[in-house]
Amino acid sequence: MTTSLFFSLYLSTIVIFTPVNEIWNYNNPRPYPKSIYVFVNWDEGDFKTVNGKLELMKKHMHDNPLKAKARARYWKYHI
């Protein structure tokens, strides 16, 4: 009984927080993420150095459609 309760709580936690974490990563790109994501994985190659700071590039030739959309959304709302 305890094992099934633990498994249910674990599974419900994963189901709730994984989409929240993915959406946060989609909306907040960073060059050194703490984990690997399912939909959008940002890395150092997605950024350029401007005045000593890393800044998200406006376009990247190797973006998948979801990453390109996230990049466009970032530049639309974070300027």
Secondary structure as the mmCIF struct_conf table of DSSP 4:
data_model
#
loop_
_struct_conf.conf_type_id
_struct_conf.id
_struct_conf.beg_label_comp_id
_struct_conf.beg_label_asym_id
_struct_conf.beg_label_seq_id
_struct_conf.end_label_comp_id
_struct_conf.end_label_asym_id
_struct_conf.end_label_seq_id
HELX_RH_AL_P HELX_RH_AL_P1 THR A 2 ASN A 27
BEND BEND1 ASN A 28 ASN A 28
BEND BEND2 PRO A 31 TYR A 32
BEND BEND3 LYS A 34 SER A 35
BEND BEND4 VAL A 38 PHE A 39
HELX_RH_3T_P HELX_RH_3T_P1 GLU A 44 ASP A 46
STRN STRN1 PHE A 47 VAL A 50
TURN_TY1_P TURN_TY1_P1 ASN A 51 GLY A 52
STRN STRN2 LYS A 53 LEU A 56
BEND BEND5 LYS A 58 LYS A 58
TURN_TY1_P TURN_TY1_P2 MET A 61 HIS A 62
HELX_RH_AL_P HELX_RH_AL_P2 PRO A 65 TYR A 77
#
